[in-house]
Amino acid sequence: MLKMGDYNYRHFSRRILGELEDESFSGPAAGDQSPDFKAVMLSGERVRLSDYQGRSNVLLVFGSATCPFTAASIAGINSLHDSVDSGDVRILFVYVREAHPGERIPAHRSLRDKASAARLLADEEEMEMPIIVDDVHGSIHRKYSRLPNPAFLIDKAGRIAFRMRWTKPQELAAAIRELLEAQTDSGNDHAIVHGGQELSPPLSYDRLHAFRAVERGGEESVRDFHAVFGRFSRLSLSLPQAILQHPGRILAVTALAGAALAGGLYAGFELRKRRLGVRRNPYRAYEKEKRDTETGTDYGAVGI
């Protein structure tokens, strides 16, 4: 477990990754009273969580500028914020430590540094929701799991109705709808919805957007990311940028490469058929005539 002195780690490393992977989903569970806190918003407004009790449900989303999962999910959270009635659900983003600190966005040493990083995230991601800047020691974050990108849905009774280890906007939207319906039908402020929690990570994340989170930290962030996740991470970070900068060229090359590969495979099959003197495709020689297959999707290594 990360100690107090390691909370704002200066470099992402295999050790940090291992400790975060071993970190249990601590903090309040479904049905528990949500830990209260006082904080300052990026706007300068002071807020206390318990002030919403009896008035509004609250969705707490945690993240940072250098967290790939934050970058991948923030567009969906922005849309969710625009679609819900703030009188029914108040969405608050809690800014925590940097997932991938670097020379551009280093580990926070002061509240001013942290607020500056939060303002950068808000500007670049066009965030309209209120942003709470947690203190340098992560007092709020530590009460709600210390993980990079969790989310907690708190009902009007001030209790946890649903929580997610990783923020997934669509599932949060479904949980919010279920909570509002349950409150309307029962007349009670408290309800546990959507099974109470979701622990699985996203099956994939949108690298076309998420790669920019690591690059926001600077060259040191990218270098640390590569050191932990290896050669695949270089492709996951560089390919989306190339597509965004030269989409036509990249898609054309991809199409040509695909056609060349298909042509080469077909030619190989035909040549082998002639050499073997058989009409059946030798690569399918052991397959049954009819079968039902299910295809899955392979997902690459995902960094926090």
Residue, then its C-alpha position, 0 to 999 in steps of 0.5 A: m500500500l502506498k504510504m503517506g510520503d509516496y502518495n504524490y509519487r514523482h515517477f510512475s513505475r512497476r512498483i507503483l503499478g503493482e501496488l495499485e493493482d494490489e490495492s483493494f477497492s477500499g472506501p464506502a461500499a453500497g449502503d454505507q454512509s458516505p464519508d463527509f468532507k469539506a473542500v474548495m472548488l476550482s471556482g473558489e467556492r467552498v463545499r461540504l458533501s453533507d450539505y447535499q443530504g436530503r436535497s440532491n443525489v451526488l455523483l463523485v468522479f475521481g481523476s487527474a489530467t495525466c490519467p488515461f482512463t480519465a481522458a477516455s471517460i471524460a467526454g461521456i461524463n461531460s455529456l452525462h453532466d449536461s443531460v441530468d437535472s442538477g436538482d436530482v443529481r449533482i455531479l462533482f469531479v474530484y481532482v486527485r494525484e497525477a497518475h503519470p507525473g512528468e516535467r510538464i505536470p509534476a507530482h503536486r507539492s502545493l495546493r496551487d500546483k494541484a489547482s493549476a493542473a485541475r484548471l488545465l484539465a478543465d480547459e482542455e476537456e471543456m469541463e463544465m461540472p464543478i471540480i473539487v481540488d483535493d488537498v495535497h495529501g489526498s484527504i478526500h481521495r484516501k476516504y474513497s479508495r485511493l484508486p485513479n478513476p473510481a466513481f461513487l453515486i451517493d443518494k439523498a440519504g447520504r449513503i452509497a447507492f452504487r460505486m465503480r472501480w473504474t468510471k464508465p459513463q454509460e453504466l453510471a447513467a443507467a445507475i442514475r436512472e435506476l436510482l431516480e426511478a427507485q426514489t420515485d416509486s418508493g418515496n425513500d431517499h436511499a436505494i442500492v442500484h445496479g447491483g451496488q458496484e462494478l469492479s471490472p475495468p473497461l474492456s478497452y479504452d479509446r487510445l485516440h483520446a487516452f494517449r494524450a493524458v500521458e503526453r500531457g505530463g511531458e516526456e518523462s511521463v511518456r518515458d516512464f509509461h514505456a518503461v512499465f508497459g514495454r514496446f506495445s505502449r509505444l504503439s498505443l501512444s504513437l499510432p493514435q497521434a499519427i492517425l489524428q495528424h494524417p488520417g487520410r494517409i494512415l487509412a490509405v496505407t492500412a487499406l493497401a496493407g490489408a489488400a496486400l496481405a489478403g492477396g498474399l494469403y490467397a496466393g499462398f493458399e492457391l500455390r499450396k493447393r496445387r503443390l499438394g494436389v488437393r482441392r480443400n484448403p489445407y489450413r482448414a483440413y481439421e475443421k468440421e464441416k459445420r460449426d458455431t464459432e464465437t469471436g472475441t476481441d483482444y485488448g492491449a495492455v492498458g495503463i492507469 
